[in-house]
Amino acid sequence: MSLATSPRTGTTIRADGWGWRHAGRDEWAVTSLDLHIREGERVLLLGASGAGKSTLLHGIAGILGGQEDGDERGTLLVDGAPPSRRRDRIGLVLQDPDSQVILSRVGDDVAFGMENLRVPRQSIWQRVRVALKRVGLTVPMDHNTSRLSGGQKQRLALAGVIAMEPGLILLDEPTANLDPAGVHEVRDAVVAVADRTGATLVVIEHRTEIWLPVVDRAVVLGHDGIIADGPAAATVEQEQEMLLTAGVWVPGAPLPHLERTRSTDERVVITASQLAVGHTSETHRRRRLEFEVRRGRTTVVTGPNGAGKSTLALTLGGLIPAAAGRLEATTEFAPDPRRLDPSAWRSKELLTRIGSVFQDPEHQFLAATVRDELAIGPRALKFDDDRIATLTEDLLHRLRLNHLADANPYTLSGGEKRRLSVATVLATQPDVIVLDEPTFGQDRRTWEELVQLIADVVDAGTAVVAVTHDEEFAQLLADDWIELPAWETEEEAVTR
């Protein structure tokens, strides 16, 4: 079952002294970069969160914008020309899959790129079906894209790129929102296309063990340029200590030891009884959840893409009502004993009781600077200026965002945006925190610091509910577990 209609070849990439600085920022995201990637080469791009990996990928894709968006120096060429003139040869999957969904139906969205490339109409729909199958997106072709989960949207974006068969495949954290089975499924689909077409592949991924077996070369980007470059497996093995210091996930490195002082307060704050979440009548007949959320404990929610994890998080956060059954706070925790359902609470009542971190960090940014973003919640709660200043500076320091205090939140890297979104919730000090993929986009160093911070919050008596595909996060922090099965089964969610 082939997608190819004719042999294709890969592209070359050359950067000579290239750099980019976002508008309004003093520091360069990438500076004085010299890099040559040969046709058909497969490169794993590594580096700490904020080292400029995504900026480089966007530069190669030709989507950084013009002078009003930032400053550029040096040269960056794809097949000997500026990337903006080679866009018909480039397939890009961004960190944020939402930003790549264009059309309202799944099949049309996958077909969009091929239509722009003037692929013969009779070939398009066969390639759409094959691409969707290869990435494991098993929904009808006319399924509404707005109803896809984050992981399903990531598969959709990959299907669009695979169907286009570009000469250059650029992937920015392509498996970050995928369930464990989907990670290998998607990787193998990308490799199969590269094998068949000879495409050049550049992939950013913090978790090196996924891509090391299938890439030729590892390039490690630091804040001052390339700090390591060579054959993938040998480079990671030889430079292990340096890579760990730089925040790279090195296979086999032990997980950190968390400093814990467990809270003795484990009172129940929220109870679910025969709870169903979602939007369709089908949801009402299936998926009946029974669980308790307790202070001083972490509840981890896992399951395959599309199982309803993010919808459950929104329901727990009081942001959408339950589809069926009951979700109730205890009378002690609720603002009013007559209103136990969090979806009936006012926004200010939620602010101090339940804080939510969305799957897409940008959905909760409101301010023009990182510092002001952190201060929004405390100001709404009428904290005094000294308390706000102390709180924001502490969070900026602990989450390694202090050097970005005056930056626009939308110009941060994906990992930095995630840390900021977590910090905005921590700033209001709620009793319950609901986190959707809290460790997305983190290098090992920032991951360890974020996990320790969440552990500290739990140990202080806060209840944390975390939706995650991160097995290491669950291994270290899970006290209770809600596992949602795939929609194809009739089983109820298993709570353990």
Secondary structure, 3 states (H helix, E strand, C coil): CCCCCCCCCCCCEEEEEEEEEECCCCCCCEEEEEEEECCCCEEEEEECCCCCHHHHHHHHHCCCCCCCCEEEEEEEEECCECHHHCHHHEEEECCCHHHHCCCCEHHHHHHHHHHHCCCCHHHHHHHHHHHHHHCCCCCCCCCEHHHCCHHHHHHHHHHHHHHHCCCEEEEECCCCCCCHHHHHHHHHHHHHHHHHHCCEEEEECCEHHHHHHHCCEEEEEECCEEEEEEEHHHHHHHCHHHHHHHCCECCCCCCCCCCCCCCCCCCEEEEEEEEECCCCHHHHHCCCEEEEEECCCEEEEECCCCCCHHHHHHHHCCCCCCCEEEEEECCCCCCECCECCHHHCCHHHHHHHEEEECCCHHHHCCCCCHHHHHHHHHHHCCCCHHHHHHHHHHHHHHCCCHHHCCCCHHHCCHHHHHHHHHHHHHCCCCCEEEEECCCCCCCHHHHHHHHHHHHHHHHCCCEEEEECCCHHHHHHHCCEEEECCCCCCCCCCEEC
